[in-house]
Amino acid sequence: ALRAAEVCGLSCGHIRAQRLHVRSKGGHLDVAFVSPATRAVLLELAGERADDEPLFRDWNNRGCTTRGLRGILQRLARRAGIALPPRPLHAFRHYAARQWVKA
């Protein structure tokens, strides 16, 4: 599971690459797994934008910050009628890890 800052750092070119490389905590490059279904959605999101453009953007068309990402998730949850728990974005990473352990 990616950290919020790693998600915010993705460019359209990252998702088009054969292997998804992310700049991790500490500044080193890591390979991240993305399911075919998730990759298809992200490719659709990237559309025809240039490879160097941010994949996730804020309302001003700049690269999304972790705060902006939280806002996007809150709006999407509201639209879907889901109440998000008052936890940091990093909780999604922990949830994913717990599900992998159970599997």
C-alpha positions in Angstrom: 0.0 0.0 0.0 1.4 3.4 -1.0 1.8 6.3 1.5 -0.3 9.4 0.8 2.8 11.3 -0.2 3.8 8.6 -2.7 0.3 8.7 -4.2 0.5 12.5 -4.5 3.9 12.2 -6.2 2.6 10.1 -9.0 2.8 11.5 -12.5 0.8 10.4 -15.6 4.1 8.8 -16.9 4.5 6.8 -13.8 1.2 5.0 -14.4 2.0 4.4 -18.1 5.3 2.8 -17.3 5.5 -1.0 -17.4 6.5 -1.1 -13.7 5.2 1.5 -11.2 8.2 3.2 -9.5 7.5 5.5 -6.6 9.8 7.8 -4.7 9.5 6.4 -1.1 10.2 7.7 2.3 13.8 8.5 2.5 14.0 9.4 -1.2 14.8 6.0 -2.7 12.9 4.4 -5.6 10.6 1.4 -5.0 8.5 -0.7 -7.2 4.8 -0.7 -6.2 2.2 -3.3 -7.1 -1.0 -2.0 -8.8 -3.7 -4.5 -9.8 -4.8 -4.5 -13.5 -8.2 -3.0 -12.5 -6.6 -0.2 -10.6 -4.1 0.5 -13.3 -7.0 0.7 -15.9 -8.7 3.3 -13.7 -5.5 5.3 -13.3 -4.7 5.2 -17.0 -8.2 6.6 -17.7 -7.5 9.3 -15.1 -4.2 10.2 -16.9 -6.0 10.3 -20.2 -3.9 12.1 -22.9 -2.1 14.4 -20.4 1.7 14.7 -20.7 3.9 12.2 -18.8 5.3 14.9 -16.5 1.9 16.1 -15.3 0.7 15.1 -11.9 -1.7 12.2 -11.9 -3.8 13.7 -9.0 -4.4 17.4 -9.1 -5.9 20.0 -6.9 -8.6 22.5 -7.9 -5.9 24.8 -9.3 -4.5 22.0 -11.5 -1.4 21.7 -9.5 -0.1 18.4 -8.0 -2.2 17.2 -5.1 -0.9 17.4 -1.6 -1.7 14.9 1.2 -4.1 17.5 2.6 -5.8 17.9 -0.8 -5.9 14.1 -1.2 -7.7 13.8 2.2 -10.2 16.4 0.9 -10.8 14.5 -2.3 -11.5 11.3 -0.3 -13.9 13.2 2.0 -15.9 14.5 -0.9 -16.0 11.1 -2.6 -17.1 9.5 0.7 -19.8 12.1 1.1 -21.1 11.5 -2.4 -21.2 7.8 -1.7 -22.9 8.2 1.6 -20.0 6.8 3.6 -18.8 8.3 6.9 -15.0 8.3 7.0 -13.5 7.7 10.5 -11.5 10.6 11.8 -8.2 8.9 11.1 -5.2 10.0 9.1 -4.7 8.8 5.6 -1.9 6.5 6.8 -4.7 4.4 8.4 -5.5 3.1 4.9 -2.0 1.7 4.6 -2.4 -0.1 8.0 -5.8 -1.4 6.9 -4.3 -2.9 3.7 -1.5 -4.5 5.6 -3.9 -6.1 8.1 -6.0 -7.5 5.2 -2.9 -9.0 3.5 -2.0 -10.7 6.8 -5.5 -12.2 7.1 -5.4 -13.4 3.5 
